[in-house]
Amino acid sequence: MELFKKYYVYIILLVFSIFSIVFVYNDYFLYKTPILKIEEIIEEKYESSIHNEDYYKQRINGIIQNGKYKGRRVTVNNLRSSSGVYDIQVHKNTELMLQISSDMENISIVNVKRDKYLVILLVLFVDSIILVAGKKGLKTIISLLINIIVSALTILVFNKYYNKFNMLLIYLFVSIIFIVLSLVITNKKSKKRVAAIISSIVSLFISFGFCYLVIKIYGKDLYIWSMEYIEVVSDYENYFFVSILLSGLGAIMDIAITISSSLNELIIKNKNIKKTKLLKSGKEIGKDIVGTMSNVMLYTCFTPIIPMLFLAVKNNMTIGNAISYYGELELVTVLCSCISIVLAIPLSLLVSSFVLTKRGDKND
């Protein structure tokens, strides 16, 4: 009993992790789509070759795990290429989502069931953040869950009242909710939390406002139409502005809380510290942050288009043209995010120093 009291958090975490993984490996009953577990793959080379690629026919044998065909052995055909770019990659024990006709004459592959991989990664994330950060890690997870729920509700509301609300205005309001909820949940009540919230909101709106005006004036030739599914969105320009708004949100909050926490510690250590020295120290902290955070935004925004850039260059397109055609919007997003980061540092310094020190103090 004493052992349980001492390590109850870790025991609960272990039980939760094992239960989650075991459950997702046996959650076929949650799916309406038939799930096939592969037992055998018979492969033979296809006769024709297109674009210097070899093609292979696959006969996939397996057992259906759910629905009215549960337990039935079926065979489904698949075609794969040597490049594997557009193929569904399968191997023994892979679970496939199928489309089956009423007479079971036509069976085709819809997709691969991947939820178990997602849950394993999720369990590793939850376990690691709680083991490393303790209660603060748990608060971070709660904050993430709440923000996901807010995001889902926003999408549902916007979908229902599509013609009545402006997408950009909705997300300007939602971004404030994200900031307040994230910082309130993950940080205890204090002046540094107030400073971080105000700094984040001020930095976000000033930096976004600057980028919005520049793009409105000079960005009329941007390939906004090249964004995925943009043809179903009437206010496609706002769709792009929302992506810019949200892309730098996390970085701005990180800078705001880092600077406010640092200045708060300096004030605690030396209550008579002058504002000039406080701002100078904060400036040095900001210099260390700006480089790493800019690189984070570059990798985050550019990663999704790297495969497309490789394919474009392999098909004899110059790297400049490839980036211009496929990565122009991502490049604009990166630059806007970097501007947000750079502006967030002095703004966070000014707001934090104002909030954390008394107005009218003799050191002012």
ABEGO torsion letter per residue (X at the ends): XAAAAAAAAAAAAAAAAAAAAAAAAAAAAABABBBBBBABBBBBBBABBBGGBBBBBBBBBBBBABEAABGBBBBBBBBBBAAGAABBBBBBGBBBBBBBBAAGABBBBABBBAAAAAAAAAAAAAAAAAAAAEAAAAAAAAAAAAAAAAAAAAAAAAAAAAAABBAAAAAAAAAAAAAAAAAAAABBBBAAAAAAAAAAAAAAAAAAAAAAAAAAAAAAABBAAABBGAAABABAAAAAAAAAAAAAAAAAAAAAAAAAAAAAAAAAABAABBAAAAAAAAAAAAAAAAAAAAAAAAAAAAAAAAAAAAAAAAAGBBAAAAAAAAAAAAAAAAAAAAAAAAAAAAAAAAAAAAAABBBGBAAX
